[in-house]
């Protein structure tokens, strides 16, 4: 199955799934109990969204697959998530920087999809946008608190923003799949989100006394087309090991 709608749904589902897995890695390791629980709750929200998107993709495929098949039985080159979400957690500052940039983008994506000509996609977006709006408020608040906090928290968060910044470029690069979704009224041109995203991110970083990294430089891309870093392979090896070791196993 290679229809544009199927590919589009995989992109939406894989972003949520892979970031959910990353955040789940923090369970029991958070810097404070409250934050440990909050990261896990974010992971569960994203996992729920992933199930909805991937279930819809499986229906589109029509080959007997389901959301579990798509999550656990695809190889890394078959995943369509952006490179940003597969980056390792690193320190808490690294995780927060990644989450903030993603939340600011995901909120815009879901708001655009509310107007999708595809009723099923619009319905999922309506549910997910409420959760992601909360995620964005939370990550924005934490960026301000830590950026404008101690000298150490400021320095760590600035370093984390600088490190993850190159990965934001891919969020706004369209391709033939995006163009077909625009033509059908299902999706939107990702490039049209960039100015609004940058304005919001700049506002939050300014309040946090953090600097927006300079434009230009290295701009990694390819995740939407299945070209990933080694980090995704390692993540999938852990995430998929039970299903691949015991195919069809159930509780």
MARBA-3410 file (N, C-alpha, C, O; in Angstrom, 1 decimal):
251
0.9,-1.2,0.0,0.0,0.0,0.0,0.9,1.2,0.0,1.7,1.4,0.9 ~ 0.7,2.1,-1.0,1.5,3.3,-1.1,0.7,4.5,-1.4,1.2,5.5,-2.0 ~ -0.6,4.5,-1.1,-1.5,5.7,-1.4,-1.0,6.9,-0.6,-0.4,6.7,0.5 ~ -1.2,8.1,-1.1,-0.8,9.3,-0.4,-1.5,9.4,0.9,-0.8,9.8,1.9 ~ -2.7,9.0,1.0,-3.4,9.1,2.3,-2.8,8.2,3.3,-2.6,8.6,4.5
-2.5,7.0,2.9,-1.8,6.0,3.8,-0.5,6.6,4.3,-0.2,6.5,5.5 ~ 0.3,7.1,3.4,1.6,7.7,3.8,1.4,8.9,4.8,2.2,9.0,5.7 ~ 0.4,9.7,4.5,0.2,10.8,5.3,-0.2,10.4,6.7,0.2,11.0,7.7 ~ -1.1,9.4,6.8,-1.5,8.9,8.1,-0.3,8.2,8.9,-0.2,8.4,10.1 ~ 0.6,7.6,8.2,1.8,7.0,8.8,2.6,8.1,9.4,3.1,8.0,10.5
2.8,9.2,8.7,3.6,10.3,9.2,3.0,10.8,10.6,3.7,11.1,11.5 ~ 1.7,11.0,10.6,1.0,11.5,11.8,1.1,10.5,12.9,1.4,10.9,14.1 ~ 0.9,9.3,12.6,0.9,8.2,13.6,2.4,7.9,14.1,2.6,7.7,15.3 ~ 3.3,7.9,13.2,4.7,7.6,13.6,5.3,8.7,14.5,6.1,8.4,15.4 ~ 5.0,10.0,14.2,5.5,11.0,15.0,5.0,10.8,16.5,5.8,10.9,17.4
3.7,10.6,16.6,3.2,10.4,18.0,3.8,9.1,18.6,4.1,9.1,19.8 ~ 3.9,8.0,17.9,4.3,6.8,18.4,5.8,6.9,18.9,6.1,6.4,20.0 ~ 6.7,7.4,18.1,8.1,7.4,18.4,8.3,8.4,19.6,9.2,8.1,20.4 ~ 7.7,9.5,19.6,7.9,10.5,20.7,7.3,9.9,22.0,7.9,10.1,23.0 ~ 6.2,9.2,21.9,5.7,8.5,23.0,6.7,7.5,23.6,6.8,7.5,24.8
7.3,6.7,22.7,8.3,5.8,23.2,9.5,6.5,23.9,10.0,6.0,24.9 ~ 9.9,7.6,23.3,11.0,8.3,23.9,10.6,8.8,25.3,11.4,8.7,26.3 ~ 9.4,9.4,25.4,9.0,9.9,26.7,8.8,8.8,27.7,9.1,9.0,28.9 ~ 8.4,7.7,27.3,8.2,6.5,28.1,9.5,6.1,28.8,9.5,5.4,29.8 ~ 10.6,6.3,28.1,11.9,5.9,28.6,12.2,6.7,29.9,13.1,6.3,30.7
11.5,7.8,30.2,11.7,8.6,31.4,11.0,8.0,32.6,11.3,8.4,33.7 ~ 10.1,7.0,32.4,9.3,6.5,33.5,10.2,6.0,34.6,11.0,5.1,34.4 ~ 10.0,6.5,35.8,10.9,6.1,36.9,12.2,6.8,37.0,13.0,6.5,37.9 ~ 12.5,7.7,36.0,13.8,8.3,36.0,13.7,9.8,36.0,14.7,10.5,35.8 ~ 12.5,10.4,36.1,12.3,11.8,36.0,13.1,12.6,37.1,13.4,12.0,38.2
13.3,13.9,36.9,14.1,14.6,37.9,13.3,14.9,39.2,13.9,15.3,40.2 ~ 12.0,14.7,39.2,11.1,14.9,40.3,9.9,14.0,40.1,9.5,13.7,38.9 ~ 9.2,13.5,41.2,8.1,12.6,41.0,7.0,13.2,40.2,6.4,12.6,39.3 ~ 6.7,14.5,40.4,5.6,15.2,39.6,6.0,15.2,38.1,5.1,15.0,37.3 ~ 7.3,15.5,37.8,7.7,15.5,36.4,7.7,14.1,35.8,7.4,14.0,34.6
8.1,13.1,36.6,8.1,11.8,36.1,6.7,11.4,35.7,6.5,10.8,34.6 ~ 5.7,11.7,36.5,4.3,11.4,36.2,3.8,12.2,35.0,3.1,11.7,34.1 ~ 4.2,13.5,34.9,3.8,14.3,33.8,4.4,13.8,32.4,3.6,13.8,31.4 ~ 5.6,13.4,32.4,6.2,12.9,31.2,5.5,11.6,30.8,5.3,11.4,29.6 ~ 5.2,10.8,31.7,4.5,9.5,31.4,3.1,9.8,30.9,2.7,9.1,29.9
2.4,10.8,31.5,1.1,11.1,31.0,1.1,11.7,29.5,0.3,11.3,28.7 ~ 2.2,12.5,29.2,2.3,12.9,27.9,2.6,11.8,26.9,2.0,11.7,25.8 ~ 3.4,10.8,27.4,3.6,9.6,26.6,2.4,8.9,26.3,2.1,8.4,25.1 ~ 1.5,8.7,27.3,0.2,8.0,27.1,-0.7,8.7,26.2,-1.4,8.1,25.3 ~ -0.7,10.1,26.3,-1.6,10.9,25.3,-1.1,10.6,23.9,-1.9,10.4,23.0
0.2,10.7,23.7,0.7,10.5,22.3,0.5,9.1,21.8,0.2,8.8,20.6 ~ 0.6,8.1,22.7,0.3,6.7,22.3,-1.1,6.5,21.9,-1.4,5.8,20.9 ~ -2.0,7.2,22.6,-3.4,7.1,22.2,-3.7,7.7,20.8,-4.4,7.2,20.0 ~ -3.0,8.8,20.6,-3.1,9.5,19.3,-2.5,8.6,18.2,-3.0,8.5,17.1 ~ -1.4,7.9,18.5,-0.7,7.0,17.5,-1.7,5.9,17.2,-1.7,5.5,16.0
-2.3,5.3,18.1,-3.3,4.2,17.9,-4.4,4.7,16.9,-4.7,3.9,16.0 ~ -4.9,5.9,17.1,-6.0,6.4,16.2,-5.4,6.6,14.8,-6.1,6.1,13.8 ~ -4.3,7.2,14.7,-3.7,7.5,13.3,-3.4,6.2,12.6,-3.7,6.0,11.4 ~ -2.7,5.3,13.4,-2.3,4.0,12.7,-3.4,3.1,12.5,-3.4,2.3,11.5 ~ -4.5,3.1,13.3,-5.7,2.3,13.0,-6.3,2.8,11.7,-6.7,1.9,10.9
-6.3,4.1,11.5,-6.9,4.6,10.3,-6.0,4.3,9.1,-6.5,4.0,8.0 ~ -4.7,4.3,9.3,-3.8,3.9,8.2,-4.0,2.4,7.8,-3.9,2.1,6.7 ~ -4.2,1.6,8.8,-4.4,0.2,8.6,-5.7,-0.1,7.8,-5.7,-0.9,6.9 ~ -6.7,0.7,8.1,-8.0,0.6,7.3,-7.7,1.0,5.9,-8.2,0.4,4.9 ~ -6.9,2.1,5.7,-6.6,2.5,4.3,-5.8,1.4,3.6,-6.0,1.2,2.4
-4.9,0.8,4.3,-4.1,-0.3,3.6,-5.0,-1.4,3.2,-4.8,-2.0,2.1 ~ -5.9,-1.8,4.0,-6.9,-2.9,3.6,-6.2,-4.2,3.4,-6.8,-5.0,2.6 ~ -5.1,-4.5,4.1,-4.4,-5.8,3.8,-4.4,-6.7,5.1,-3.6,-7.6,5.2 ~ -5.3,-6.4,6.0,-5.4,-7.2,7.2,-4.5,-6.6,8.4,-4.5,-7.2,9.4 ~ -3.8,-5.6,8.1,-2.9,-5.0,9.2,-3.8,-4.3,10.2,-4.9,-3.9,9.9
-3.2,-4.0,11.4,-3.8,-3.2,12.4,-2.8,-2.3,13.0,-1.6,-2.3,12.5 ~ -3.2,-1.5,14.0,-2.2,-0.6,14.6,-1.0,-1.3,15.2,0.1,-0.8,15.1 ~ -1.2,-2.5,15.7,-0.1,-3.2,16.3,0.9,-3.7,15.2,2.1,-3.7,15.4 ~ 0.3,-4.2,14.1,1.2,-4.6,13.0,2.1,-3.5,12.5,3.3,-3.7,12.3 ~ 1.5,-2.3,12.4,2.2,-1.2,11.9,3.3,-0.7,12.9,4.3,-0.2,12.5
3.0,-0.8,14.2,3.9,-0.4,15.2,5.1,-1.3,15.4,6.2,-0.9,15.6 ~ 4.8,-2.6,15.3,5.8,-3.6,15.8,6.4,-4.4,14.7,7.4,-5.1,14.9 ~ 5.9,-4.4,13.5,6.4,-5.3,12.4,6.9,-4.5,11.2,7.1,-5.1,10.1 ~ 7.1,-3.2,11.3,7.8,-2.5,10.2,9.3,-2.3,10.6,9.6,-2.1,11.8 ~ 10.1,-2.2,9.6,11.5,-1.9,9.8,11.7,-0.4,9.8,10.8,0.4,9.4
12.9,0.1,10.2,13.1,1.5,10.3,12.8,2.3,9.1,12.3,3.4,9.1 ~ 13.2,1.7,7.9,13.0,2.5,6.6,11.5,2.6,6.3,11.2,3.4,5.4 ~ 10.7,1.9,7.0,9.2,2.0,6.7,8.5,3.0,7.6,7.3,3.2,7.5 ~ 9.3,3.6,8.6,8.7,4.6,9.4,8.8,5.9,8.8,9.8,6.2,8.1 ~ 7.8,6.8,9.1,7.7,8.1,8.4,7.8,9.3,9.4,7.3,10.4,9.0
8.3,9.1,10.6,8.4,10.2,11.5,9.5,11.1,11.2,10.5,10.7,10.5 ~ 9.4,12.3,11.6,10.4,13.3,11.4,11.6,13.0,12.4,11.4,12.3,13.4 ~ 12.8,13.4,12.0,14.0,13.1,12.7,14.0,13.6,14.1,14.6,13.1,15.0 ~ 13.3,14.8,14.3,13.3,15.4,15.7,12.8,14.4,16.8,13.5,14.4,17.8 ~ 11.8,13.7,16.5,11.2,12.9,17.6,12.0,11.7,18.0,11.8,11.1,19.0
12.9,11.2,17.1,13.7,10.0,17.4,15.0,10.3,18.1,15.7,9.4,18.5 ~ 15.3,11.6,18.3,16.5,12.0,18.9,16.5,11.5,20.4,15.5,11.6,21.1 ~ 17.6,11.0,20.9,17.7,10.5,22.3,17.3,11.5,23.3,17.4,12.7,23.1 ~ 16.8,11.1,24.5,16.4,11.9,25.5,17.5,12.8,26.1,17.2,14.0,26.3 ~ 18.7,12.3,26.2,19.8,13.1,26.8,19.4,13.5,28.2,18.9,12.8,29.0
19.7,14.8,28.5,19.4,15.3,29.8,17.9,15.7,29.8,17.3,15.7,28.8 ~ 17.4,16.1,31.0,16.1,16.6,31.0,15.9,17.9,30.2,14.9,18.1,29.5 ~ 17.0,18.7,30.1,16.9,19.9,29.3,16.8,19.5,27.8,16.0,20.2,27.1 ~ 17.5,18.5,27.4,17.4,18.0,26.0,16.0,17.6,25.7,15.4,17.9,24.6 ~ 15.4,16.8,26.6,14.0,16.3,26.4,13.0,17.5,26.3,12.1,17.5,25.5
13.2,18.4,27.2,12.3,19.6,27.2,12.4,20.4,25.9,11.4,20.8,25.4 ~ 13.6,20.6,25.5,13.8,21.4,24.2,13.1,20.7,23.0,12.4,21.3,22.3 ~ 13.4,19.4,22.9,12.7,18.6,21.9,11.2,18.7,22.0,10.5,18.9,20.9 ~ 10.7,18.5,23.2,9.3,18.5,23.4,8.6,19.9,23.0,7.6,19.9,22.4 ~ 9.3,20.9,23.5,8.8,22.3,23.2,8.7,22.6,21.7,7.6,23.1,21.2
9.7,22.3,21.0,9.7,22.5,19.5,8.6,21.7,18.8,7.9,22.2,17.9 ~ 8.5,20.4,19.3,7.5,19.6,18.7,6.1,20.0,19.0,5.2,20.1,18.2 ~ 5.9,20.3,20.3,4.5,20.7,20.7,4.0,22.0,20.0,2.9,22.0,19.5 ~ 4.9,22.9,19.8,4.6,24.2,19.1,4.2,23.9,17.7,3.3,24.5,17.1 ~ 4.9,22.9,17.0,4.5,22.5,15.7,3.3,21.6,15.6,2.4,21.9,14.8
3.2,20.7,16.5,2.1,19.7,16.5,0.7,20.4,16.7,-0.3,20.1,16.2 ~ 0.8,21.4,17.6,-0.5,22.2,17.9,-1.0,22.9,16.6,-2.2,22.9,16.3 ~ -0.1,23.4,15.8,-0.4,24.1,14.5,-1.0,23.0,13.5,-2.0,23.3,12.9 ~ -0.3,21.9,13.5,-0.7,20.8,12.6,-2.1,20.4,12.8,-2.9,20.3,11.9 ~ -2.4,20.1,14.1,-3.7,19.6,14.4,-4.8,20.6,14.2,-5.9,20.3,13.8
-4.5,21.9,14.5,-5.5,23.0,14.2,-5.8,23.1,12.7,-6.9,23.3,12.4 ~ -4.8,22.9,11.9,-5.0,22.9,10.4,-5.9,21.7,10.0,-6.8,21.8,9.2 ~ -5.6,20.5,10.7,-6.3,19.3,10.3,-7.8,19.3,10.8,-8.6,18.5,10.3 ~ -8.1,20.2,11.7,-9.6,20.3,12.0,-10.4,20.7,10.8,-11.6,20.4,10.8 ~ -9.8,21.4,9.9,-10.5,21.8,8.6,-10.4,20.8,7.5,-10.7,21.1,6.4
-9.8,19.6,7.8,-9.6,18.6,6.7,-10.9,18.2,6.1,-11.9,18.1,6.7 ~ -10.8,17.9,4.8,-12.0,17.4,4.1,-12.3,16.0,4.4,-13.3,15.4,4.0 ~ -11.4,15.3,5.1,-11.5,13.9,5.5,-12.1,13.9,6.9,-11.4,14.3,7.8 ~ -13.4,13.5,7.0,-14.0,13.5,8.4,-13.3,12.7,9.4,-13.3,13.1,10.6 ~ -12.7,11.6,9.1,-12.0,10.7,10.1,-10.8,11.5,10.6,-10.5,11.4,11.8
-10.0,12.1,9.7,-8.8,12.8,10.1,-9.2,14.0,10.9,-8.6,14.3,12.0 ~ -10.2,14.8,10.6,-10.7,15.9,11.3,-11.1,15.5,12.7,-10.9,16.2,13.7 ~ -11.8,14.3,12.8,-12.3,13.9,14.1,-11.1,13.5,15.1,-11.1,13.8,16.3 ~ -10.1,12.9,14.6,-8.9,12.6,15.4,-8.2,13.9,15.8,-7.8,14.0,16.9 ~ -8.1,14.8,14.9,-7.5,16.1,15.2,-8.2,16.8,16.3,-7.6,17.4,17.2
-9.5,16.7,16.3,-10.3,17.4,17.3,-10.0,16.9,18.7,-10.0,17.6,19.6 ~ -9.9,15.6,18.8,-9.5,15.0,20.1,-8.1,15.3,20.4,-7.8,15.7,21.6 ~ -7.2,15.1,19.5,-5.7,15.3,19.8,-5.4,16.7,20.1,-4.5,16.9,20.9 ~ -6.0,17.7,19.5,-5.6,19.1,19.7,-5.8,19.5,21.1,-5.0,20.4,21.6 ~ -6.7,19.0,21.8,-7.0,19.4,23.2,-5.8,18.9,24.1,-5.3,19.6,24.9
-5.3,17.7,23.8,-4.2,17.1,24.6,-2.9,17.9,24.2,-2.2,18.2,25.1 ~ -2.7,18.1,23.0,-1.4,18.8,22.6,-1.4,20.3,23.0,-0.4,20.8,23.3 ~ -2.6,20.9,23.1,-2.6,22.3,23.6,-2.2,22.3,25.0,-1.5,23.3,25.4 ~ -2.5,21.3,25.8,-2.1,21.2,27.2,-0.6,21.0,27.2,0.2,21.6,28.0 ~ -0.1,20.0,26.3,1.3,19.7,26.3,2.1,21.0,26.0,3.2,21.2,26.6
1.6,21.8,25.1,2.3,23.0,24.7,2.4,24.0,25.8,3.4,24.7,26.1 ~ 1.3,24.2,26.5,1.2,25.1,27.6,2.3,24.7,28.7,3.0,25.5,29.3 ~ 2.3,23.4,28.9,3.2,22.9,29.9,4.7,23.0,29.5,5.5,23.5,30.3 ~ 5.0,22.6,28.3,6.4,22.7,27.9,6.9,24.2,27.8,8.0,24.5,28.1 ~ 6.0,25.1,27.3,6.3,26.5,27.3,6.6,27.1,28.6,7.6,27.8,28.8
5.8,26.7,29.6,5.9,27.2,31.0,7.3,26.7,31.6,8.0,27.5,32.2 ~ 7.6,25.5,31.3,8.9,24.9,31.8,10.1,25.6,31.2,11.1,25.8,31.8 ~ 10.0,25.8,29.9,11.1,26.5,29.2,11.3,27.9,29.8,12.5,28.3,30.0 ~ 10.3,28.6,30.1,10.4,29.9,30.7,11.0,29.8,32.1,11.9,30.5,32.5 ~ 10.5,28.9,32.9,10.9,28.7,34.3,12.4,28.3,34.4,13.1,28.8,35.2
12.8,27.4,33.5,14.2,26.9,33.5,15.2,27.9,32.8,16.3,28.1,33.2 ~ 14.7,28.5,31.7,15.5,29.4,31.0,15.8,30.7,31.8,16.9,31.2,31.8 ~ 14.8,31.1,32.5,14.9,32.3,33.4,15.1,31.9,34.8,14.8,32.7,35.8 ~ 15.7,30.8,35.1,16.0,30.3,36.4,17.4,30.5,36.9,17.9,31.6,36.9 ~ 18.0,29.4,37.3,19.4,29.6,37.7,20.4,29.7,36.5,20.0,29.4,35.4
21.6,30.0,36.8,22.6,30.1,35.8,22.8,28.7,35.1,23.0,28.6,33.9 ~ 22.7,27.7,35.9,22.9,26.3,35.4,21.8,25.9,34.5,22.0,25.4,33.4 ~ 20.5,26.1,35.0,19.4,25.7,34.2,19.3,26.5,32.9,18.9,25.9,31.9 ~ 19.7,27.8,33.0,19.7,28.6,31.7,20.7,28.1,30.7,20.4,27.9,29.6 ~ 21.9,27.8,31.2,23.0,27.3,30.3,22.6,26.0,29.7,22.9,25.7,28.5
22.1,25.1,30.5,21.7,23.7,30.0,20.6,23.8,29.0,20.7,23.1,28.0 ~ 19.6,24.6,29.2,18.5,24.7,28.3,18.9,25.4,27.0,18.5,25.0,25.9 ~ 19.8,26.4,27.1,20.2,27.1,25.9,21.0,26.1,25.0,20.9,26.1,23.8 ~ 21.9,25.3,25.7,22.6,24.3,25.0,21.7,23.3,24.3,22.0,22.8,23.2 ~ 20.7,22.9,25.0,19.7,21.9,24.5,19.0,22.5,23.3,18.8,21.8,22.3
18.5,23.7,23.4,17.9,24.4,22.2,18.8,24.4,21.0,18.4,24.1,19.9 ~ 20.0,24.8,21.3,21.0,24.9,20.2,21.2,23.5,19.5,21.3,23.4,18.3 ~ 21.2,22.5,20.3,21.5,21.1,19.8,20.4,20.6,19.0,20.6,20.0,17.9 ~ 19.1,20.8,19.4,18.0,20.3,18.7,17.5,21.1,17.6,16.7,20.7,16.7 ~ 17.9,22.4,17.6,17.3,23.4,16.6,17.4,22.9,15.1,16.5,23.1,14.4
18.6,22.4,14.7,18.6,22.0,13.3,17.5,21.1,12.8,17.2,21.1,11.6 ~ 16.9,20.3,13.7,15.9,19.3,13.3,14.6,20.0,13.0,13.7,19.3,12.5 ~ 14.4,21.2,13.4,13.1,21.8,13.1,12.8,22.1,11.6,11.7,22.2,11.2 ~ 13.9,22.2,10.8,13.7,22.6,9.4,12.8,21.6,8.7,12.0,21.9,7.9 ~ 13.0,20.3,9.0,12.3,19.2,8.3,10.8,19.4,8.5,10.0,18.9,7.7
10.4,20.0,9.6,8.9,20.1,9.9,8.2,20.9,8.9,7.0,20.7,8.7 ~ 8.9,21.7,8.2,8.3,22.7,7.2,8.6,22.4,5.8,8.4,23.3,4.9 ~ 9.2,21.3,5.5,9.5,20.9,4.1,8.4,20.0,3.5,8.2,18.9,4.0 ~ 7.8,20.5,2.5,6.8,19.7,1.8,7.3,18.8,0.8,8.4,19.0,0.3 ~ 6.5,17.8,0.3,6.9,16.9,-0.8,5.7,16.6,-1.6,4.6,17.2,-1.4
5.8,15.6,-2.4,4.7,15.2,-3.3,3.5,14.7,-2.5,2.4,14.9,-2.9 ~ 3.7,14.0,-1.4,2.6,13.6,-0.5,1.8,14.8,0.0,0.6,14.8,0.0 ~ 2.6,15.7,0.5,1.9,16.9,1.1,1.1,17.7,0.0,0.0,18.1,0.2 ~ 1.7,17.7,-1.2,1.1,18.4,-2.3,-0.2,17.7,-2.7,-1.2,18.4,-2.9 ~ -0.2,16.4,-2.7,-1.5,15.7,-3.0,-2.5,15.9,-1.9,-3.7,16.0,-2.2
-2.1,15.9,-0.7,-3.0,16.2,0.4,-3.6,17.6,0.4,-4.8,17.8,0.7 ~ -2.8,18.5,-0.1,-3.3,19.9,-0.2,-4.4,19.9,-1.4,-5.4,20.5,-1.2 ~ -4.1,19.3,-2.5,-4.9,19.3,-3.6,-6.3,18.6,-3.3,-7.3,19.0,-3.9 ~ -6.3,17.6,-2.4,-7.5,16.9,-2.1,-8.3,17.6,-1.0,-9.4,17.2,-0.6 ~ -7.7,18.6,-0.3,-8.3,19.2,0.8,-8.1,18.5,2.1,-8.6,18.9,3.1
-7.4,17.4,2.1,-7.1,16.6,3.3,-6.1,17.3,4.2,-6.3,17.3,5.4 ~ -5.0,17.8,3.6,-3.9,18.3,4.4,-3.6,19.8,4.1,-4.5,20.5,3.6 ~ -2.4,20.2,4.3,-2.0,21.6,4.2,-0.5,21.6,3.8,0.2,20.6,3.8 ~ -0.1,22.8,3.3,1.3,23.0,3.0,2.1,23.2,4.3,1.9,24.3,4.9 ~ 3.0,22.3,4.7,3.7,22.5,5.9,4.6,23.8,6.0,4.8,24.4,7.0
5.0,24.3,4.8,5.8,25.6,4.8,5.0,26.7,5.3,5.5,27.7,5.9 ~ 3.6,26.7,5.2,2.8,27.8,5.7,2.7,27.9,7.2,2.2,28.8,7.7 ~ 3.2,26.9,7.9,3.2,26.9,9.4,4.4,27.6,10.0,4.4,28.0,11.1 ~ 5.4,27.8,9.2,6.7,28.1,9.7,6.7,29.5,10.4,7.3,29.7,11.5 ~ 6.1,30.5,9.8,6.2,31.9,10.3,5.4,31.9,11.7,5.9,32.5,12.6
4.3,31.3,11.8,3.5,31.3,13.0,4.3,30.5,14.1,4.3,30.9,15.2 ~ 4.9,29.4,13.7,5.6,28.6,14.6,6.8,29.4,15.2,7.1,29.4,16.4 ~ 7.6,30.0,14.3,8.7,30.7,14.7,8.4,31.9,15.6,9.1,32.2,16.5 ~ 7.3,32.6,15.3,6.9,33.7,16.1,6.6,33.3,17.5,6.9,33.9,18.5 ~ 5.9,32.1,17.6,5.5,31.6,19.0,6.8,31.2,19.7,7.0,31.6,20.9
7.6,30.4,19.1,8.9,29.9,19.7,9.7,31.1,20.1,10.3,31.1,21.2 ~ 9.9,32.1,19.3,10.7,33.3,19.6,10.1,34.0,20.8,10.9,34.4,21.7 ~ 8.8,34.1,20.9,8.2,34.8,22.0,8.5,34.1,23.3,8.8,34.7,24.3 ~ 8.4,32.8,23.3,8.6,32.0,24.5,10.1,32.1,24.9,10.4,32.2,26.1 ~ 11.0,31.9,23.9,12.4,31.9,24.2,12.9,33.3,24.7,13.7,33.4,25.6
12.3,34.4,24.2,12.6,35.7,24.7,12.2,35.9,26.1,12.9,36.4,26.9 ~ 11.0,35.4,26.5,10.5,35.4,27.9,11.5,34.6,28.8,11.7,35.0,29.9 ~ 12.0,33.5,28.2,12.9,32.7,29.0,14.3,33.2,29.0,15.2,32.5,29.6 ~ 14.6,34.3,28.4,15.9,34.9,28.3,16.9,34.0,27.6,18.1,34.0,27.8 ~ 16.3,33.3,26.6,17.1,32.4,25.8,17.2,32.9,24.4,16.4,33.7,23.9
18.3,32.6,23.7,18.5,33.1,22.3,18.0,32.1,21.3,18.1,30.9,21.4 ~ 17.3,32.6,20.2,17.0,31.8,19.1,18.2,31.6,18.3,18.9,32.5,17.9 ~ 18.5,30.3,18.0,19.8,30.0,17.3,19.8,30.7,15.9,18.8,31.0,15.3 ~ 21.0,31.0,15.5,21.2,31.6,14.2,20.6,30.8,13.0,20.7,29.5,13.1 ~ 20.2,31.4,12.0,19.6,30.7,10.8,20.8,30.1,10.1,21.9,30.5,10.2
20.4,29.1,9.2,21.4,28.4,8.4,22.1,27.3,9.1,21.6,26.8,10.1 ~ 23.2,26.8,8.5,23.9,25.7,9.1,23.3,24.3,8.6,22.5,24.3,7.6 ~ 23.6,23.3,9.3,23.2,21.9,9.0,21.7,21.8,9.2,21.1,22.2,10.2 ~ 21.0,21.2,8.2,19.6,21.0,8.2,19.2,19.6,7.8,18.9,19.3,6.7 ~ 19.3,18.7,8.8,19.0,17.3,8.5,17.6,17.1,8.1,16.7,17.8,8.6
17.3,16.1,7.2,16.0,15.8,6.7,15.9,14.4,6.2,16.9,13.7,6.1 ~ 14.7,13.9,5.9,14.6,12.6,5.2,13.7,11.7,6.0,13.3,10.6,5.5 ~ 13.4,12.0,7.3,12.6,11.1,8.1,11.2,10.8,7.5,10.7,9.6,7.6 ~ 10.6,11.8,6.9,9.3,11.6,6.3,9.3,10.6,5.1,8.3,10.1,4.7 ~ 10.5,10.4,4.5,10.7,9.5,3.4,11.3,8.2,3.8,11.7,7.4,3.0
11.5,8.0,5.2,12.1,6.8,5.6,13.6,6.7,5.8,14.2,5.7,6.1 ~ 14.2,7.9,5.8,15.7,8.0,6.0,15.9,8.5,7.4,15.8,9.7,7.7 ~ 16.4,7.6,8.2,16.5,7.9,9.7,17.9,7.8,10.2,18.8,7.3,9.5 ~ 18.1,8.3,11.4,19.3,8.2,12.1,19.4,6.8,12.8,18.4,6.1,12.8 ~ 20.6,6.5,13.3,20.8,5.2,13.9,19.9,5.1,15.2,19.7,4.0,15.7
19.5,6.3,15.7,18.8,6.3,17.0,17.4,5.6,16.8,16.9,5.0,17.8 ~ 16.8,5.7,15.7,15.5,5.0,15.5,15.7,3.5,15.5,14.9,2.8,16.1 ~ 16.7,3.0,14.8,17.0,1.6,14.8,17.1,1.0,16.2,16.5,0.0,16.5 ~ 17.8,1.7,17.1,18.0,1.3,18.5,16.7,1.4,19.2,16.4,0.5,20.0 ~ 15.9,2.4,19.0,14.6,2.5,19.7,13.7,1.4,19.3,13.0,0.8,20.1
13.6,1.1,18.0,12.7,0.1,17.5,13.2,-1.3,18.0,12.3,-2.2,18.3 ~ 14.4,-1.5,18.1,14.9,-2.8,18.6,14.4,-3.1,20.0,14.0,-4.3,20.3 ~ 14.3,-2.1,20.8,13.8,-2.3,22.2,12.2,-2.3,22.1,11.6,-3.2,22.8 ~ 11.6,-1.4,21.4,10.2,-1.4,21.3,9.5,-2.6,20.7,8.4,-3.0,21.2 ~ 10.2,-3.2,19.8,9.6,-4.3,19.0,10.0,-5.7,19.4,9.6,-6.7,18.9
10.9,-5.8,20.4,11.5,-7.1,20.7,10.6,-8.1,21.1,10.7,-9.3,20.7 ~ 9.6,-7.8,22.0,8.6,-8.8,22.4,7.8,-9.4,21.3,7.7,-10.6,21.2 ~ 7.2,-8.5,20.5,6.4,-8.9,19.4,7.2,-9.7,18.3,6.7,-10.7,17.8 ~ 8.4,-9.3,18.1,9.2,-10.0,17.1,9.8,-11.4,17.6,10.0,-12.3,16.9 ~ 10.0,-11.4,19.0,10.5,-12.7,19.6,9.3,-13.7,19.7,9.6,-14.9,19.7
8.1,-13.2,19.9,7.0,-14.1,20.2,5.8,-13.6,19.3,4.8,-13.0,19.8 ~ 5.9,-13.8,18.0,4.9,-13.3,17.0,3.5,-13.7,17.4,3.2,-14.9,17.7 ~ 2.6,-12.7,17.4,1.2,-13.0,17.7,0.9,-13.3,19.2,-0.3,-13.6,19.5 ~ 1.8,-13.1,20.1,1.6,-13.3,21.5,0.6,-12.3,22.0,0.4,-11.2,21.6 ~ -0.2,-12.8,23.0,-1.2,-11.9,23.7,-1.2,-12.2,25.1,-0.7,-13.2,25.6
-1.7,-11.2,25.9,-1.7,-11.4,27.4,-2.7,-12.4,27.8,-2.9,-12.7,29.0
END
